[in-house]
Amino acid sequence: MNLEFIESGQVLTIRLKGELDHHSADESRVLIDEKVNKGKFNKIVIDFRNLDFIDSSGIGFVIGRYKVIRKQNGAIEIINASKKVKKILDMSGIGKIIEIK
């Protein structure tokens, strides 16, 4: 899993590349939470354009980032999910709490 961070004002965009699974979720979580916990962001945008696969650990990763940013009264959204990844997100019900564009 490769992560690219783009900071624009109070928005942190995270571009994910590869697979978001049990092997990569913990390391990615630590890196993102370090940035978010500094308190300067009020929105996280997760760009799934180059994400090939997501499993239940990946879903947990996304929900965890939702909880972290909500503690700061912030928001989160997912953009550019492939049809395959979007189907998994839809089945998980994550779209009920996180906007998927």
N, C-alpha and C positions, 0 to 999 in steps of 0.2 A: 504494500500500500504506500503510495506517495501522496503527500499532502502539500498543497500550495496555499499560502495565506495571503489574502489581499485585504489590506486595511484601508477603509475609506470613511473618514470621520468616525462615527459611532457604529459603523457596519463592518463586521468581519465576514468576508466571504472565504469559504474553504472549498477548494477544488480537490476532489478525491480521484485518485487514479488507481485502478487495480481491483482488488476484492476486499470488501468490508465483511470480514468473518471473524471467528474466534481467535485467529492468529494475529489479526491486525487491530482489532477493536480496542484492546487495552492500551496499547502504545499510542494510538491516535487520540484516545480519550485524554490521556495525560497531557499531550501536547496542546490540545485545544483548550482544556480546562485551565491550563497555566495562563493562556492568553485572556480568556474570558474572565477569570477570577481577579484580574487586575482592575476590573470594574469600568473600563472605558467604553465598552460596547453595549448597545441596547438592541442590537439585532445580529443574528447569525444567519447567513445564507449558505446552505450546503449545496454545492454544485456537483451533481451526480453524472455529468456529461461523460466522463471517462471511467465510470464505475461499471465493472463487468458483472459483479455478483454481490449479493447481500444475503446473509443468513440471519437467524434469530439473534445472534450476538450483535450483528449490525443494526438490527431493529432496536435492541437494547441500548446500543451506543447512541442512536438518534434520540431516543426518548430521554436518555440521561442528559444529553446536551440541551434538550428542551427544558428539563428541570433546572439545570444550572442557570440558563439565561432568564427563566421565569423568576428566579430568586432575585434577580436584578430588575424586575419588571420589564424585561425585554421580550423580544419575539424571535421566532425562528421560521425559516421556510426552506423548502427543498426545490431546486430547479434542475431542469434538463435530465430527468430520469428517463432511461430507456423504457420501452414497453415492457420488457421482461422485469426490470427492477420495479417499475411502477406497479405492475401486477402484484408483486410481493408486498409492496407498501400498502396497496389497497386491501389485500387479504388480511394484513395485520391490523387494519383499522387506524393506522397512524394518521391518515388524512383527516380524521375527526378532531385531532388536536393540533396538527401541523399543516400549514398550507403547502400544497404541492403544486408547483407551476410547471 
